[in-house]
Every structure is written in structure tokens, then in C-alpha cells.
Amino acid sequence: MPVQTAKRKNAKKLRNTRRRGRQAPTEALSNLLKPSQNDILKLLVAQTHIGRRRCHVNMSRYVWKRRSDGFHIINLEKTFEKLQLAARIIVTVQNPNDVMVISSRTYGQRGAIKFATYTGAKSMVGKWTPGTFTNPQNKIYEEPRLLIVDDPATCFLALKETSYVGIPVIGFCGVHNNTRFVDCCVPCNNRGRHSIGLMFWLLAREVLRMRGEITRDEEWNVSVDLFFYRDANKVAASQEKSKKLEQEQAQQQQQFLQSQQYGGQQGYDTGYDMRAVADQGALDQDLDAYGGVQDYDQPPQDDLADWGQQQGFEQPPPQQFYQQGQAQPQGQYDEQIQEW
């Protein structure tokens, strides 16, 4: 009996030491992985937490509550936790090129391409080709080690093929999606134009942080707008508008340069073409034909010169102008003015 009690005591001590060895994560590490206030605001502005009226039973664990209008609200805390878990799964793949991103929806294709560009993964957008994972004779045959989908409903054929070959799947799932064939479900609004792009941006940033390419203290210099969907027609219209503005500015600049060239030294527009003005010789000939230029410093040589005398008016005495510094007599001119 004493031997058995001693063995039990040693086994109990061993269990206690093992439990004490498993230390819980420190508070600093947990605070480091928490989302910042800007991240929460971005999720709210992009309406990532807005679900649909219909909720699948597999997604009920991620629903926070239901609004009065029938829409389900997703718990953003669980969204961010599953996003970090998905990033940890992606980082475990040694070759980033073995990760494939698939997007069949229009709003998620741009985000999938940008995610593949910044993380080094492969992207496949548009219509799914059957046999991509199961038929080696297919021209686009692929053997990825990890698959990421933006909507399990539209990518269901791809998920079905992954179940045949054993490829793990990470999926952005809404409250209406069935999580069948999805190994890691990230709850979010996968039908929104800005929501799905923001989720790809957050996942790419978290992957780069865990790889050590960027730090958590600084902001990622890539704008989230690059991951959003843009309409091709609107982009073409904006480009045409910018071209027209550039042409108008070029025309205005050309007219301003012409006005500087023909508008004199001041560089302003005179309102007439200087090239159309006749030369000085032709103007002198025209003046000679009409009697030449009259000298206005001399009295007029016509019959109207004595008009004041004929009417009986006395003319004032002539004014005398003196240069600066010359003495001017006082009194003489004032007396003439008074007499007149």
C-alpha cells in the first residue's frame, strides 16, 4: 500500500507540473492581436457586419442578433478571430505560389487579384473550368495546397473537387451560406461591393505581418481602395473626361503663348492682330495726301484764328512757363490776369 500511494503522489505531482508548464498567452500578446479602432471603423463603414434575412444553421454561431427588419448582424469579434486563424493557415504554406484564390463574383475579382499580387499566391477569377483539380490532362490543371474562395455558393463546383483531392479550403461566408467543404469559415458580408474587398485587404495585411514583411506598429502603405470593385464603363468615361480636360488646357496654353508673341512686351492680349497694321511709310503717305500732320504747338493757320476778335472777346495774355530752377518774376503775371 505505501508503494502505491507513493506512485499516485508522484503521478499527481507530474500532472501538476505539466499544467503549470502550459502558460496562457500574456496580456501584451493578446492586446497585440486585437483589432485597432480604425479596423473596426472600416468594417462598420463597409457594412461587413450586415447579413441577410435567411440564416443557415451552420452560420448561426456567428450571428450576434437579428434586427427588427429581419437582417442578421454578424459578430465582428468572431470575424476578426477567424481572419487571424485563416492568416495563420496561409503562413504555414512554405511556398506562397501553392495558395490559390478563386472568385466567381464580380465584386470579389479585383480583391482576389490584388491579394494574389501582394502575397505571391495564384488567382483564378471568372467562370470555373471543371476538372481543374482532378483532370491532369486539362490545360489549366493545378495542384494547390490551399484554396481561398470568396463565396462557397458560387464556387461550389471547385469545393466539390477539393473534397476529392483533399485540399483545405478557407472561405468568406455569409449568414446564408452552407459551410459544407469549407474548413475555415470567415463570417462576413460577401455580397457587398466594399465588404469583400476590405476582407481581402485585411487578410493580405495580416499575412504580411505574420511573415514579418511589415510590422504592426506602422500602417500598410497599400490603399484599401485598390481592392474595391470598379465599373469598366465608369472608368472609361472618367478617362475620356480627363483627356478632354487636358486638350482644353493645352488649347488655352497655346492661345496664351500666341498672345504673348503678338501682344507686345507686356504679354497681354491687345484685342487686334498686330500683323494686320500697315507699315509706317504707308501711313506717312496718307497723311501727306491730306495735308500732313498739324503742329499743335503753333497757332492755327485758318480763318477761325481771329474768331474771338470778331466777336469782341479779349484774349488772355499768353502764359509763360519757366524751367525748374529758373527765377520767375512776381507780380507781372498776376497784374495781367487781374486786368483781363
C-alpha positions in Angstrom: 0.0 0.0 0.0 2.7 2.6 0.8 4.3 1.9 -2.6 1.1 2.5 -4.4 0.3 5.7 -2.6 3.8 7.0 -3.4 3.3 6.3 -7.1 0.0 8.1 -7.0 1.6 11.1 -5.4 4.4 11.2 -8.0 1.8 10.9 -10.8 -0.2 13.8 -9.3 2.9 16.0 -9.0 3.8 15.2 -12.6 0.3 16.2 -13.8 0.5 19.5 -11.8 3.9 20.4 -13.3 2.6 19.8 -16.8 -0.4 22.0 -16.1 1.9 24.8 -14.7 4.1 24.5 -17.8 1.3 25.3 -20.1 1.2 29.0 -19.6 -1.6 31.1 -21.0 -0.8 33.8 -23.5 0.3 37.0 -21.9 -1.8 40.1 -21.8 0.6 42.0 -24.1 0.4 39.4 -26.8 -3.4 39.3 -26.6 -3.5 43.1 -26.9 -1.2 43.0 -29.8 -3.5 40.7 -31.8 -6.6 42.8 -31.0 -8.1 44.8 -33.9 -7.5 48.6 -33.8 -10.2 51.2 -33.7 -9.6 52.1 -37.4 -10.0 48.5 -38.4 -13.4 48.3 -36.6 -14.5 51.5 -38.2 -13.6 50.2 -41.6 -15.6 47.1 -41.1 -18.6 49.1 -40.0 -18.3 51.6 -42.9 -18.0 48.7 -45.4 -21.1 47.0 -43.8 -19.2 43.8 -43.2 -21.4 43.0 -40.2 -24.7 43.2 -42.2 -26.1 39.7 -43.1 -29.2 38.6 -44.9 -32.7 37.7 -43.7 -32.1 34.0 -44.2 -29.6 32.4 -41.9 -28.2 28.9 -42.3 -28.0 26.7 -39.3 -24.2 26.3 -39.7 -23.7 30.1 -39.5 -26.0 30.7 -36.5 -23.0 30.6 -34.2 -21.5 33.7 -35.8 -24.7 35.8 -35.6 -24.9 38.4 -32.8 -28.6 39.3 -33.1 -31.4 40.0 -35.6 -32.7 43.4 -36.4 -36.3 44.4 -36.5 -36.3 44.4 -40.3 -35.2 40.8 -40.4 -31.5 41.2 -41.2 -29.0 39.2 -39.1 -26.0 41.0 -37.6 -22.6 39.3 -37.6 -20.3 39.4 -34.6 -17.2 41.3 -35.7 -15.1 39.9 -32.9 -15.5 36.4 -34.2 -14.9 37.7 -37.7 -11.5 39.1 -36.7 -10.6 35.9 -34.8 -11.3 33.7 -37.8 -9.5 36.1 -40.1 -6.3 35.7 -37.9 -6.8 31.9 -38.0 -7.0 32.0 -41.8 -3.8 34.1 -42.0 -2.0 31.6 -39.7 -3.1 28.8 -42.0 -1.8 30.6 -45.1 1.5 31.4 -43.4 2.1 27.7 -42.8 2.3 27.0 -46.5 6.0 27.2 -47.4 5.7 28.2 -51.0 3.2 31.1 -51.4 2.6 30.1 -55.0 0.9 26.9 -53.7 -2.0 29.1 -52.4 -4.8 29.7 -54.9 -7.6 32.3 -54.7 -10.8 31.8 -56.6 -13.5 34.4 -57.2 -16.6 33.9 -59.4 -18.5 37.0 -58.3 -17.9 40.3 -60.0 -17.3 42.3 -56.8 -14.6 40.0 -55.5 -12.5 39.5 -58.6 -10.4 42.7 -58.2 -9.8 41.9 -54.5 -8.7 38.3 -55.3 -6.2 39.5 -57.9 -4.7 42.1 -55.6 -4.5 39.6 -52.8 -2.6 37.2 -55.0 -0.3 40.1 -56.2 0.8 41.2 -52.7 1.0 37.7 -51.1 2.5 35.8 -54.0 -0.4 33.5 -54.5 -2.2 32.4 -57.7 -5.6 33.9 -58.7 -8.3 32.4 -60.8 -11.3 34.7 -61.5 -14.3 34.3 -63.6 -16.0 31.1 -64.7 -14.8 27.9 -63.2 -13.5 25.2 -65.5 -14.4 21.7 -64.4 -11.5 19.3 -63.9 -9.0 22.0 -62.9 -8.1 20.0 -59.7 -9.0 16.4 -60.8 -8.1 16.1 -64.5 -4.3 16.1 -65.2 -5.0 16.3 -68.9 -6.6 19.7 -68.5 -4.5 22.6 -69.9 -5.0 24.6 -66.7 -4.6 21.7 -64.3 -3.5 22.9 -60.8 -2.4 21.2 -57.6 -2.7 23.8 -54.9 -2.1 23.1 -51.2 -4.6 25.6 -50.0 -7.7 27.2 -51.6 -9.4 30.5 -50.8 -12.9 31.3 -52.1 -15.0 34.5 -51.7 -18.4 32.7 -51.9 -18.9 29.0 -51.3 -22.2 29.1 -53.2 -20.8 30.4 -56.5 -17.6 28.3 -56.1 -19.4 25.1 -55.1 -18.0 23.1 -58.1 -14.5 24.0 -57.0 -15.2 23.0 -53.4 -16.6 19.7 -54.6 -13.3 18.9 -56.5 -11.2 19.9 -53.4 -13.1 17.2 -51.4 -11.9 14.6 -54.0 -8.2 15.5 -53.7 -8.1 16.7 -50.1 -7.3 20.4 -50.4 -8.1 22.5 -47.4 -10.5 25.5 -48.0 -10.7 29.0 -46.5 -14.0 30.7 -47.4 -15.6 34.1 -46.8 -19.1 33.0 -45.8 -22.3 35.0 -45.3 -25.0 34.0 -42.9 -26.9 32.3 -45.8 -24.0 30.1 -46.9 -23.6 26.4 -46.3 -20.2 25.6 -44.8 -20.0 22.2 -46.4 -16.5 21.5 -47.8 -15.2 24.7 -46.0 -12.5 24.0 -43.4 -12.0 27.6 -42.1 -15.1 29.9 -42.3 -14.6 33.6 -42.0 -18.0 35.2 -41.4 -18.6 38.4 -43.2 -20.9 40.1 -45.8 -19.6 38.5 -49.0 -22.2 40.2 -51.2 -21.1 43.8 -50.6 -19.1 45.8 -53.1 -16.8 47.2 -50.4 -17.1 44.5 -47.8 -15.4 41.7 -49.8 -12.6 44.0 -51.0 -11.9 45.0 -47.4 -11.8 41.4 -46.2 -9.2 40.6 -48.9 -7.2 43.7 -47.8 -7.3 42.7 -44.1 -6.3 39.1 -44.9 -3.4 40.2 -47.1 -2.1 42.7 -44.4 -2.4 40.0 -41.7 -0.5 37.5 -43.8 2.3 40.0 -44.5 2.5 40.9 -40.8 2.8 37.3 -39.7 5.5 36.7 -42.4 7.5 39.7 -41.0 7.4 41.7 -44.1 5.6 44.6 -42.4 5.3 45.5 -38.7 2.2 46.0 -36.6 3.4 49.5 -35.5 3.1 51.1 -38.9 0.3 51.3 -41.4 0.4 49.3 -44.6 1.1 51.7 -47.4 -1.3 50.0 -49.8 -4.7 51.7 -50.0 -7.8 49.6 -49.5 -9.4 51.3 -52.5 -7.3 49.2 -54.8 -9.2 46.1 -53.6 -12.6 47.5 -54.4 -14.6 46.7 -57.5 -14.6 49.4 -60.2 -17.0 49.5 -63.2 -15.2 49.4 -66.5 -17.7 51.8 -68.2 -17.3 54.4 -65.5 -13.5 54.1 -65.6 -13.6 54.6 -69.4 -15.9 57.6 -69.0 -13.6 59.2 -66.4 -10.6 58.7 -68.7 -12.3 60.3 -71.6 -13.3 63.3 -69.4 -9.7 63.7 -68.2 -8.4 63.6 -71.8 -10.9 66.4 -72.8 -9.7 68.5 -69.9 -6.1 68.0 -70.9 -6.9 69.0 -74.5 -8.7 72.2 -73.4 -5.8 73.1 -71.1 -3.4 72.6 -74.0 -5.5 74.9 -76.3 -5.7 77.6 -73.6 -2.0 77.4 -73.1 -1.4 77.7 -76.9 -3.6 80.7 -77.1 -1.8 82.4 -74.2 1.6 81.8 -75.9 0.3 83.3 -79.1 -1.0 86.4 -77.2 2.5 86.8 -75.6 4.1 86.5 -79.0 2.0 89.2 -80.8 0.7 91.2 -77.8 3.8 93.3 -77.1 6.4 93.1 -74.4 3.9 93.1 -71.6 2.5 89.7 -72.7 -1.2 90.6 -72.7 -3.8 90.3 -75.5 -4.3 93.7 -77.3 -7.5 92.6 -79.0 -6.3 93.0 -82.6 -3.8 91.4 -84.8 -0.5 93.3 -84.9 0.4 91.8 -88.3 -2.6 93.5 -89.9 -1.3 97.0 -89.1 0.2 98.8 -92.1 3.8 99.9 -92.1 4.8 103.5 -91.1 5.7 104.5 -94.6 2.2 104.0 -96.0 0.8 106.0 -93.0 3.1 108.9 -93.8 2.0 108.9 -97.4 -1.7 109.1 -96.4 -1.0 111.9 -94.0 0.8 113.9 -96.7 -2.1 113.4 -99.1 -4.4 115.1 -96.5 -2.1 118.0 -95.8 0.4 116.5 -93.4 0.4 116.5 -89.7 -0.6 119.7 -88.0 1.8 121.1 -85.4 -0.4 121.8 -82.3 2.3 123.9 -80.6 1.8 126.7 -83.2 -1.5 128.7 -83.6 -3.9 127.5 -86.3 -3.4 129.0 -89.8 -7.1 129.2 -90.9 -10.0 131.7 -90.8 -11.0 130.7 -87.3 -7.9 132.1 -85.8 -9.5 135.6 -85.3 -12.9 134.3 -84.4 -12.6 135.6 -80.8 -11.6 139.1 -82.1 -14.5 139.2 -84.5 -16.9 138.5 -81.7 -15.4 141.2 -79.4 -13.8 138.9 -76.8 -10.4 139.8 -75.4 -7.8 137.1 -75.4 -6.0 136.4 -72.1 -2.3 137.1 -72.0 0.0 134.2 -73.1 1.3 132.1 -70.3 4.9 131.8 -69.8 6.5 128.6 -68.5 9.8 128.5 -66.7 12.1 125.6 -66.3 13.0 124.2 -62.9 15.5 126.3 -61.1 14.8 129.5 -63.2 13.6 132.5 -61.4 10.1 133.6 -62.1 9.1 137.3 -61.8 6.5 138.0 -59.3 3.6 140.4 -59.8 3.7 141.0 -63.5 1.7 138.0 -64.5 -0.8 138.4 -61.6 -1.5 142.1 -62.7 -2.2 141.0 -66.3 -4.6 138.4 -65.1 -6.4 140.9 -62.9 -6.7 143.5 -65.7 -8.1 140.9 -68.0 
